[in-house]
Amino acid sequence: YPKDTPLERLGINREILERHFGTGLEEAAAVAEPPVRGEPVNRLPGMKRIVLVGVGSSWRDAKVAKAVYEDLLSRGVEVLFYDPVEISNRGIKLDPKTDLIVGMSWSGATSSMVRLFEWLQSEGFVTVAITGKPDSDMGRLCKWSGGTLNVLSGNEQSVATTKGFESILFSLCLLAVHLSQMQGDPDLEEQRQG
């Protein structure tokens, strides 16, 4: 990455992102046009919404991370967060052509999450799993779509999710930075030209 990109400013490099996310998101994203020197590259031109899905503490992670996504991503991307049962039972309209679905579950085995992600896969959605168990049902479902991110928090020592909450929140924020980099940074380009 050239200097002064959002990743450089936050001290994050491509190797860290690829180690955690693999290349699934970039492979799933279509490049609209070849980059023009001096113009931002949006490698996610069709993405209009990011839908964060979780249960319990993972849902609360999504609620907190929403502001980070809204701050880092272009203004044309809407960020929503739901419990999987809301999507299943309230008739929430999702579109596989414009929606990136990010599921958070420390165990990766929450039945409502697994059922929802099985359906999302069958409908052709790009999905990302953020989990402490990458070999779980949800982790395996997302592995070949947008990717599975192992939060590396280790086992919880208490009933309350503490390490998992912080690790999932950190991973959600890291994903927001990654998506922002994939979109390009029009503010940075404006600063360079100004």
C-alpha positions as CSV (number, residue, x, y, z in Angstrom):
1,Y,0.0,0.0,0.0
2,P,1.2,3.5,-0.7
3,K,1.8,5.8,2.3
4,D,-1.1,7.8,3.7
5,T,-3.8,5.2,3.0
6,P,-6.3,4.5,5.8
7,L,-4.5,1.3,6.6
8,E,-1.1,3.0,6.9
9,R,-2.6,5.7,9.2
10,L,-3.9,2.9,11.5
11,G,-0.8,0.9,11.3
12,I,-2.4,-2.1,9.5
13,N,-0.9,-3.8,6.6
14,R,-2.2,-6.1,3.9
15,E,-0.5,-9.2,5.4
16,I,-2.5,-8.8,8.7
17,L,-5.7,-8.4,6.8
18,E,-5.0,-11.4,4.4
19,R,-4.0,-13.6,7.4
20,H,-7.3,-13.0,9.0
21,F,-9.7,-12.6,6.0
22,G,-7.9,-14.5,3.3
23,T,-8.7,-13.1,-0.2
24,G,-12.4,-14.2,-0.3
25,L,-13.8,-10.6,-0.1
26,E,-11.5,-9.3,-2.9
27,E,-12.3,-12.3,-5.1
28,A,-16.0,-11.8,-4.5
29,A,-15.8,-8.1,-5.3
30,A,-16.0,-7.1,-8.9
31,V,-13.8,-4.3,-10.2
32,A,-16.0,-1.9,-12.1
33,E,-13.2,-0.4,-14.2
34,P,-9.5,-0.4,-14.3
35,P,-8.1,2.1,-11.8
36,V,-7.2,5.6,-13.1
37,R,-4.1,7.1,-11.6
38,G,-5.1,9.6,-8.9
39,E,-8.7,8.4,-8.6
40,P,-10.0,6.2,-5.8
41,V,-10.8,2.6,-6.7
42,N,-14.1,1.1,-5.5
43,R,-13.6,-2.7,-5.6
44,L,-17.1,-3.1,-4.1
45,P,-19.2,-1.1,-6.6
46,G,-22.4,-3.0,-6.1
47,M,-22.3,-3.0,-2.3
48,K,-25.2,-0.8,-1.0
49,R,-25.7,-2.3,2.4
50,I,-23.8,-4.1,5.1
51,V,-26.0,-6.2,7.3
52,L,-24.5,-7.2,10.7
53,V,-26.2,-10.2,12.2
54,G,-25.7,-11.6,15.7
55,V,-27.4,-12.9,18.9
56,G,-26.8,-11.6,22.4
57,S,-23.4,-10.1,23.0
58,S,-22.6,-10.4,19.2
59,W,-25.7,-8.4,18.5
60,R,-24.4,-5.8,20.9
61,D,-21.1,-5.8,19.1
62,A,-22.9,-5.0,15.9
63,K,-24.8,-2.2,17.6
64,V,-21.5,-0.6,18.7
65,A,-19.6,-1.3,15.4
66,K,-22.3,0.3,13.3
67,A,-20.9,3.8,14.0
68,V,-17.4,2.7,12.9
69,Y,-18.8,1.3,9.6
70,E,-20.8,4.5,9.0
71,D,-17.7,6.6,9.6
72,L,-15.3,4.6,7.5
73,L,-17.4,3.6,4.5
74,S,-18.7,5.9,1.8
75,R,-22.0,7.6,2.5
76,G,-23.8,5.5,-0.1
77,V,-23.5,2.4,2.1
78,E,-26.3,1.7,4.6
79,V,-25.3,-0.2,7.7
80,L,-28.0,-2.3,9.5
81,F,-27.9,-4.8,12.4
82,Y,-30.3,-7.6,13.1
83,D,-30.9,-10.7,15.2
84,P,-31.2,-13.6,12.8
85,V,-34.8,-14.3,14.0
86,E,-35.7,-10.7,12.9
87,I,-34.6,-11.5,9.4
88,S,-36.3,-14.8,9.3
89,N,-39.6,-13.8,10.9
90,R,-40.1,-10.1,10.1
91,G,-39.7,-10.5,6.4
92,I,-36.6,-8.2,6.2
93,K,-35.8,-7.7,2.5
94,L,-32.2,-8.6,1.6
95,D,-30.6,-8.5,-1.9
96,P,-27.7,-10.8,-2.8
97,K,-26.6,-8.2,-5.5
98,T,-26.2,-5.3,-3.1
99,D,-26.0,-6.7,0.5
100,L,-22.9,-8.0,2.3
101,I,-23.9,-10.1,5.3
102,V,-21.6,-10.3,8.3
103,G,-22.5,-12.8,11.0
104,M,-20.9,-12.8,14.4
105,S,-21.1,-15.8,16.7
106,W,-18.3,-16.8,19.1
107,S,-19.3,-20.4,18.9
108,G,-20.4,-20.4,15.3
109,A,-23.0,-22.9,16.3
110,T,-26.0,-20.8,17.3
111,S,-28.9,-22.6,15.6
112,S,-30.7,-19.5,14.4
113,M,-27.5,-18.1,12.9
114,V,-26.6,-21.4,11.2
115,R,-30.1,-21.7,9.7
116,L,-30.0,-18.1,8.4
117,F,-26.5,-18.6,6.9
118,E,-27.6,-21.8,5.2
119,W,-30.4,-19.9,3.6
120,L,-28.2,-17.0,2.7
121,Q,-25.7,-19.3,1.0
122,S,-28.5,-21.0,-1.0
123,E,-29.6,-17.6,-2.2
124,G,-26.1,-16.5,-3.4
125,F,-25.3,-13.9,-0.8
126,V,-21.7,-12.9,0.0
127,T,-21.3,-13.7,3.7
128,V,-18.5,-13.2,6.2
129,A,-18.3,-15.1,9.5
130,I,-16.6,-13.6,12.6
131,T,-16.2,-16.4,15.1
132,G,-14.0,-18.0,17.7
133,K,-14.6,-21.4,16.1
134,P,-13.7,-21.2,12.4
135,D,-14.4,-24.9,11.9
136,S,-18.0,-24.5,13.2
137,D,-21.0,-24.8,11.0
138,M,-21.2,-21.0,10.4
139,G,-17.5,-20.7,9.8
140,R,-17.5,-23.5,7.2
141,L,-20.5,-22.0,5.5
142,C,-18.8,-18.6,5.0
143,K,-15.3,-19.9,4.3
144,W,-15.7,-20.0,0.5
145,S,-18.0,-17.0,0.3
146,G,-16.7,-13.7,1.8
147,G,-14.5,-15.6,4.3
148,T,-14.3,-16.6,7.9
149,L,-12.4,-14.6,10.5
150,N,-11.1,-16.4,13.6
151,V,-11.2,-13.9,16.5
152,L,-8.4,-15.8,18.3
153,S,-9.9,-15.1,21.7
154,G,-9.5,-18.6,23.2
155,N,-12.1,-20.3,25.4
156,E,-14.1,-18.2,27.8
157,Q,-13.5,-18.8,31.5
158,S,-16.9,-17.5,32.6
159,V,-20.5,-17.7,31.5
160,A,-20.5,-14.1,30.5
161,T,-18.8,-13.5,27.1
162,T,-15.9,-11.1,27.9
163,K,-13.0,-12.0,25.7
164,G,-15.3,-13.0,22.9
165,F,-17.2,-9.7,23.0
166,E,-14.0,-7.6,22.8
167,S,-12.5,-9.9,20.1
168,I,-15.6,-9.8,17.9
169,L,-15.9,-6.1,18.3
170,F,-12.2,-5.6,17.3
171,S,-12.6,-7.9,14.3
172,L,-15.7,-6.1,13.2
173,C,-13.7,-2.8,13.3
174,L,-10.8,-4.4,11.4
175,L,-13.3,-5.6,8.7
176,A,-14.7,-2.0,8.5
177,V,-11.1,-0.8,7.8
178,H,-10.6,-3.5,5.2
179,L,-13.8,-2.7,3.4
180,S,-13.0,1.0,3.5
181,Q,-9.7,0.3,1.8
182,M,-11.4,-1.9,-0.8
183,Q,-13.8,1.0,-1.5
184,G,-11.0,3.5,-1.9
185,D,-10.7,6.7,0.1
186,P,-12.2,9.7,-1.7
187,D,-11.3,12.0,1.1
188,L,-7.7,11.0,0.9
189,E,-7.7,11.6,-2.9
190,E,-9.3,15.0,-2.4
191,Q,-6.5,15.9,0.1
192,R,-3.8,14.8,-2.3
193,Q,-5.3,16.8,-5.2
194,G,-6.0,19.9,-2.9
